[in-house]
């Protein structure tokens, strides 16, 4: 099912308060661990072309990312394609043993070869995940911190410290189905959140200096979340506190239908 995710970059102290807020209102992710049963470590390999077409969002490369994701050092991984079309996200995943990630007989390997993609970097972070539901479907809130990146040109996972990506900030993602739930409107109002177009991969490429002549987008690189123009939310969304509107191509405002996803069990 096509999905939409809304992201926020917040200072660490605000992220901690959002964690407490979420724990009081949403259930723990069934795959989580830790004292609250809602946390796990994620490590992901990202792919790009030699010309960094994915990073530069050139043509069809700007609509999809290919990656391999591993949870908490598990012996299996997920081969993923994350595609964005008209502001909605669709994810295709295949779970395989870690030892088989180099196998060339999967749809994932064929797409990598066809599009000229190779490993570029590894990104790791801690994630808190809380879930719930509305009459329209599931909802999911995640808070990511301790994000680090390593340059990596091989098809493998490495246990090593990397370059910090957001200097103590955290990334909050909201995912849900149907009309925007009142719970999320309350969250945005309570913390004065403003959406940001944040990509962990783009942050990593900048932080690692993989493209020397590139300067990061201001809204991706700024440490404290800066206010964007009032009608310039991600993907045409106006997500000011209490406002959930989208502008159509004619400039008119219409109610936004937003969809969500659940993480599949590793």
C-alpha positions in Angstrom: 0.0 0.0 0.0 1.4 3.4 -0.9 2.5 5.4 2.2 3.3 8.9 3.3 5.7 9.7 6.1 6.2 13.1 7.7 9.6 13.8 9.3 10.8 16.3 11.9 14.3 17.1 13.0 14.4 18.2 16.7 17.0 18.9 19.4 17.8 16.0 21.6 16.0 17.4 24.7 12.8 17.7 22.6 13.3 14.2 21.3 13.4 12.8 24.8 10.2 14.6 25.7 8.5 13.2 22.6 9.6 9.7 23.6 7.9 10.1 27.0 4.9 11.6 25.3 4.7 8.6 22.9 5.2 6.0 25.6 2.2 7.4 27.5 -0.1 7.2 24.5 1.0 4.4 22.1 2.0 0.8 22.3 5.5 -0.6 22.0 6.6 -2.0 18.7 6.2 -5.8 19.0 9.7 -6.2 17.7 11.3 -3.8 20.2 13.6 -4.5 23.1 15.0 -2.6 26.0 13.4 -1.7 29.3 10.3 -0.3 27.5 10.2 -3.0 24.8 10.2 -0.3 22.1 13.8 0.1 20.9 16.2 -1.5 18.5 19.4 -0.8 16.6 19.2 -0.5 12.8 22.2 -0.7 10.4 21.6 0.0 6.7 23.7 -0.2 3.5 22.8 2.5 0.9 23.5 2.2 -2.8 24.2 4.8 -5.5 25.8 5.2 -8.9 29.3 6.3 -9.6 27.9 9.7 -10.5 25.7 9.8 -7.3 22.5 10.0 -9.3 20.4 8.9 -6.3 21.9 11.7 -4.2 21.4 14.3 -6.8 17.9 13.0 -7.5 18.5 12.7 -11.2 15.5 11.5 -13.3 14.1 8.2 -12.0 16.9 7.9 -9.4 15.3 10.7 -7.5 12.2 8.6 -6.8 13.7 5.4 -5.3 16.4 4.2 -2.9 17.9 0.7 -2.8 19.3 -0.4 0.5 20.0 -3.5 2.7 18.7 -3.2 6.3 19.8 -5.2 9.3 18.2 -5.1 12.8 20.1 -5.6 16.0 22.8 -7.8 14.5 20.3 -10.4 13.3 21.5 -13.2 11.0 18.9 -12.1 8.4 18.6 -8.9 6.4 16.0 -7.1 4.3 16.7 -6.2 0.7 14.6 -3.0 0.1 13.5 -0.7 -2.5 11.8 2.5 -1.2 10.0 4.4 -3.9 8.3 7.8 -3.7 5.6 8.8 -6.1 3.4 11.9 -5.8 4.4 12.2 -2.1 3.5 8.6 -1.3 5.9 5.9 -0.3 5.9 2.3 -1.4 8.4 -0.3 0.0 9.3 -3.6 -1.5 11.2 -6.0 0.8 12.8 -9.4 0.7 14.2 -11.1 3.7 17.3 -13.3 3.2 20.1 -14.8 5.3 23.0 -12.4 5.8 25.3 -14.8 4.1 23.2 -14.6 0.9 23.3 -10.8 0.3 25.7 -11.2 -2.5 23.5 -13.7 -4.4 22.7 -12.5 -7.9 19.4 -14.3 -8.5 17.0 -11.9 -6.7 15.0 -9.0 -8.0 17.1 -6.8 -5.8 20.4 -7.9 -7.4 19.0 -7.6 -10.9 17.8 -4.0 -10.2 21.2 -3.1 -8.8 22.9 -4.3 -11.9 20.4 -2.7 -14.3 20.7 0.7 -12.6 24.4 0.6 -12.0 24.2 0.8 -8.2 26.9 -0.1 -5.7 27.4 0.3 -2.0 28.2 3.8 -0.9 27.9 4.0 2.9 26.6 2.3 6.0 24.2 4.2 8.4 23.4 3.0 11.9 21.1 4.5 14.5 19.0 3.7 17.6 15.2 3.7 17.0 12.3 4.0 19.4 9.1 2.7 17.8 5.5 3.0 19.1 2.4 1.9 17.3 -1.3 2.3 17.5 -4.5 2.3 15.4 -7.4 4.4 14.3 -10.7 3.4 12.6 -8.8 4.1 9.3 -5.8 1.9 10.0 -2.5 1.6 11.8 -0.2 4.5 12.9 3.4 4.5 13.8 5.8 7.0 15.5 9.5 6.6 15.5 12.3 8.6 17.1 15.9 8.0 15.8 19.1 9.1 17.6 22.8 8.3 17.7 23.0 8.3 13.9 26.4 7.5 12.5 27.8 6.8 9.0 30.7 5.1 7.5 31.9 5.1 3.9 31.6 1.6 2.6 32.1 0.3 -0.9 31.8 -3.4 -0.1 28.7 -5.5 0.3 29.0 -6.2 4.0 28.2 -4.8 7.4 30.9 -3.3 9.6 31.0 -3.0 13.3 32.8 0.3 13.9 32.2 3.8 15.1 31.2 6.3 12.4 30.8 10.0 11.7 27.9 11.6 13.7 25.2 12.9 11.4 22.9 15.3 13.3 25.1 16.6 16.2 22.8 15.5 19.1 19.5 16.1 17.3 16.9 13.4 16.7 14.6 12.5 13.8 10.9 12.0 14.4 8.8 10.2 11.8 5.0 10.0 11.8 3.2 7.4 9.7 -0.5 6.7 9.6 -3.5 5.7 7.5 -6.6 7.6 6.6 -7.3 11.2 7.8 -4.6 12.7 10.0 -5.3 11.5 13.6 -6.1 13.9 16.3 -3.3 12.3 18.4 -0.6 13.6 15.9 -2.2 17.0 15.7 -1.9 17.2 19.5 1.8 16.2 19.2 2.6 18.9 16.7 0.7 21.5 18.7 2.4 20.4 22.0 5.9 20.6 20.7 5.5 23.3 18.0 6.9 20.9 15.3 7.7 21.9 11.8 8.2 19.3 9.1 11.6 18.9 7.5 12.7 17.2 4.3 15.4 15.0 5.9 17.2 12.1 4.3 19.7 10.1 6.3 21.5 9.1 3.2 21.9 12.7 2.0 23.1 13.7 5.5 25.6 10.8 5.4 27.0 11.8 2.0 27.5 15.3 3.1 29.0 14.4 6.5 31.5 11.9 4.9 32.5 14.3 2.2 31.8 11.8 -0.5 30.9 14.7 -2.9 33.4 17.5 -2.3 31.7 20.2 -4.2 28.2 19.7 -2.7 26.7 22.0 0.0 23.9 20.4 2.0 20.4 21.8 1.8 19.8 24.2 4.6 16.8 22.4 5.9 18.7 19.2 6.0 21.9 20.5 7.6 20.7 23.0 10.2 21.1 21.7 13.7 18.0 23.2 15.3 14.9 22.8 13.2 14.3 26.1 11.5 10.9 27.3 10.5 10.1 26.9 6.8 7.6 29.0 4.8 4.1 28.6 6.2 2.8 26.7 3.1 6.1 24.9 2.2 5.6 21.6 4.1 7.2 18.4 2.6 5.5 17.1 -0.5 3.1 20.1 -0.6 1.9 19.5 3.0 1.1 22.4 5.2 1.9 20.9 8.6 1.9 23.9 10.8 0.7 23.1 14.3 -3.0 22.1 13.9 -2.9 22.4 10.1 -3.0 19.4 7.8 -3.6 20.7 4.3 -2.2 20.1 0.9 -2.0 22.5 -2.1 -3.1 21.1 -5.4 -1.4 22.2 -8.6 -3.8 25.1 -9.0 -2.8 26.4 -5.6 -6.0 25.5 -3.8 -6.0 23.9 -0.4 -7.5 20.5 0.1 -7.6 18.0 3.0 -4.7 15.7 3.0 -5.1 11.9 3.1 -2.0 10.4 4.7 -1.1 6.7 4.8 1.2 4.7 6.9 3.3 1.5 7.2 4.4 -1.0 9.7 7.9 -2.5 9.9 7.7 -6.2 9.0 9.1 -8.6 11.5 12.8 -9.4 11.0 
